[in-house]
Amino acid sequence: MKISIAKLSNLVSQKVIASMVNRLQHYWKFAIALLMSVLLAVTLNPFAVKAFNLSDLFRVLPSAIQIIQLSSIGDNEEVSLGQQIDRQIQQEVRISRDPAANALVSRLGQILVPTSDRPNIPYTFRVVDDNNLNAFATMGGFVYINTGTIAAADNVAQLASVIGHEMGHISGRHALEQMRQMAIAQGIATIAGVGDDRLVGIGVNLALRLPNSREAEFDADRRGLLNITRAGFAARAMPAFMQKLASSRGGGAPTFLSTHPATGERIAALNQSIQANNLNTSGGLNDSEYQRIWRSRFR
């Protein structure tokens, strides 16, 4: 069967138009919001009309749409972005080559994956060769635990609570929300496109240097507590480990126990949740062998 050039052109045009309509429908809310923002700015400042023209709008749209997409990014895209961030993080921290430490953290992490709020993404658990007490995570399922944190824990339940907390940040998509906010500030404010390399840079900075918000920390605590409890680990291990670290530093705390919010507030919230929900699990507490092995290994 032969199709004329005219008919073929018409079919192609219809598909292109349909594709454009689908994309416009996907972003219609954003387009309306952006238009309203422009109209509001012009209303408040009529002189802005001279400084803003249609070409400015079309220069803003690509980066703005990319930033808005961060709020509803799919699992595959998130994992892909996380992999890029992970590769850069490995250039900035020293990943431990200790097979036993990596096996310990990976084993506990994999126990927690099925009981987490997001069990359907691949998780990667890495040990950072650093005696400082710290742990962090980035989007797409990447969790990092310092050797100093392994040594500071009294038992596997306490270490699992740290891993669970970091997984809580991932399941809560906290890094994505922070990245969206930073991308808006750095991208739209300067009317500049936000390329993948720039997003990776923001992601690395968030993971290694910037604290989470108050709401994100409480949410990660809540998610982590429920996760370790569902996996059978002692719920009280989480507030106990926080209290232990805060007390050992005279009220201070490592990065992952950020003082915003105060550690005491987080401990109180965890204890209240444990009592209110009758979380009486006790797995992983009686572990004298853990202390014998790991206290001396990294100290």
N, C-alpha and C positions, 0 to 999 in steps of 0.2 A: 504494500500500500504506500502510495506516494503522498507526501504532505507538502503543500506549496510553501514557498519561502514566506509568504504573507501570513499563512496560518501558523507556521512554526514561530514566527516572530511574535504573533499574537499570543500564543501559548506561553512563550517565555516571559512576555510582558505581564501576563496574568499572574505567573508564579512570583515574579519579582514584586509586583504590587501586593500580592497576598503576604509575602514575607515582610514587606515594609509595614503593612497593616498590623501584623502580629507583633512586630517589635514596638510599634507605636502604642498598641493596646497594653503591652507590658509596662511601658514607661509613662503612661498617660498621667498617672498620679504625680509622678515626679515632674513632668513637663508643666502641669498646672501649678504645682508648688513653685517651680522656678519662675514661671511667668508672673505669678502673684508677687513674688519677692521683687522682681524687676519693677512691676507697677507700683508697689509700695515705696520703693526707693525713689522712683520718679515723682510720686505724689509728695513725698516728704521733701524732696530736693529737686525742683523743676530744672535747675541748672544741670542736673545729671544727664538730661537728655542729650546735651551737646557732647558729653564725654562718653556716652554709651551708644553704640549702634548695633545693627543686626549682626555684623561680623564678629563683634565681641561675644554675642550670645552663642554663635556657632562654634567659637573657640572654646567656650566654657563647657558646652554640652558633652563632648566625648569624655573628659575627665570626670565631670559630674556624674554621668551615667555609670562610669566604671566604679566610682566611689559608692553610689547608691547600691550597685550590684553586690558590694561587700556585705551588705546587710542580709542578703538572701542567697549568698553563694552556696552552690551545691557541695555535697561531700567530696566528690572527685576533685573539684576545683580547689577546695580548701586543703585537701591532702597534697595536691600538686604544689600549691603555694607554700605549705608547711615544709615540704621536701626542699624547696629552694632556700627557705630560711634556715633549715637544719644544716644544709651544706655550708652556709655562711657562718653559723654558730660554731661549727666544728673547726673553723679557721681561727676563731677568737677565744675558745676555751680548750683545755687539754682533756680530751676524752681518755678515760682510764682504759688500760689494756689488761687490767686484772680480771681474769676469766671468772673467778669465784664471785667477785663483787658484781660483775655484769650479770651473771647467772642468778644471783640473789634478787637483784632489783627487777630483772626481767620476769622471774618466776612470780614474785609478788604482784607485779603489774598485770601479768596475764591472768592471775587469779581474779583480779578486780575488773577486768574487761567485761566479762559476761554480766556482771551485776551493776555496771555503770549505766548512766543515762544515755550513753551513745556507744553501744556495743558493736555497731555495724561499720565502724571505720577501723583501719589498721592502726595499731599503736606501736610505737617504738620507744623503748626505755633505755636511756643511756646513763652511764656513770661518769661524772666529771671528776677528774683527779685534782681535788682542791680540798684542803683541810678546813676551810671556812664552812660554817653551817649555812647551807643554802639549797634551794631546789627551785626549779622554774619549769615552765612549759610553753610551747607555742602551738599554734593551730595545726590541725591535721593529725593530732595524736602523738606528738613528740613530747616526752617527759624527761627531765634531766635531774639527777640526784647527786649532790656532792658527796665525796667519800667522807668528809667531815660530818655530814648528817647521818651517814650509816654508822659511824663510830659513836655518835652521841646518843643514838636510840638505845633503849634498854632491852628491846625485844622486837620481834618481827611485826607485832601489832602496831607499835609506834612508828616503825618505818613504813608500814602499809598505810598508816594514816596520812603521812606526808605525801606518798604517791597518790592516794585517793584525793587529797586536796588539790593537787596539780591536775589530776584528771577532771576534777570538778570545774576548773577553769576552762578546760577544753570542751566539756559537755555544755557549759554555759555560754560558749562562744565569746568569751570575754575579750580575747585578743582581737577578734574580728571587729568588735564594737569599738575598741580603742583605736584600731587601725583606721576605721572609717572616720572617726572624729579627727585624728591627726591628718588624714589624707585631705579632708575638707579644709582644714586650716592651712596645710602646706600646698595643696593643689588648687582649689577653687579661689582661695584668697589671692593667689598670684596669677590666676587665669593661666595655669600651666597644666599640661597633660601629666598624668601620673602613670609612668611606665612600670612594668613588672619589677625592674631593678629597684625602683624607688619604693615600691611596696615591700620588697624583701628587706630593704634597709630599715624601714619603719618597723617591720616585724622583729628584726634582730634587736633593735633598740628597745622595743617593748619587753622582749624576753630577758635581756641582760641588764638593763639599766633603769627601767621605769617601773614604779610600783603600780599595783592594781588599785582600782577605786575601792572605796569603802563597801559599796554594794557588791562588787565582784568578790571581795574577800569573804564576806558573810555568805554569799551564794555558794562559793567553792567549798567553804567549811560545811555548809548544810549538805551539799551534794556528796562530798567526800565522806562525811559521817554516815550517811545512809548507805553509801556504797560499801564501805568496809564492814558495816553491820550486816548487810545482805550477804556478804562473802564469808561471814562467820567470825571476823576479827572483833576483838573487844572494842566496843564503842568508846569506853572511857580512856582508851589509849590516846585518842586525839587530844582532848584537853589536857591530859597528863603530860604529854610530850611538850605541848605549848608552855605549860606551867614550868616544867623542868628547864626549858631553854630560857624563858624569861627570867626565872629566878637565878640561874647561873650567870646571867649577864647584868645582874643588879637592876632588873626592870627593862633592860634593852632587849632587842630581839634581832635575829638575822633577817635578811631581806624577805624571805617568804613568810615570815611572821611580821609583816609590815606594821608599823605603829599607827597606820591609818587604815582601819580603825585600831584603837589600842588593843593590845593582846588580851588585857583583862576583860574587855567587852566581849571579845570572841570566845574566851574560855567560859564566861558566864552564859553566853548564848548557847554554846555547845552543851553545857551541863543541864541547862533548862530543857533543851530538846531531848537529851537522853532520858531525863526524868519524865517529861510529858509523854514520850512515846514508849516508855518502858523498854529501853534498849539495853538489855542485860546480857549481851553476848560476851564471851570471855576468851575466845580463841587467840592464840599467839602471845599470851602474857607470860606464861611460865616457860621461860627460855633462857636459862643460865648459860647454855652452850653458845647462844648468840653473843652474849657479853664477852665470853672467853675468847671467841674468835675475832670479833670485829673491833673491840676496844683496842686491842694491841696491834691490830693490822694497820691501822691508819693513824696511830699516835706515836 
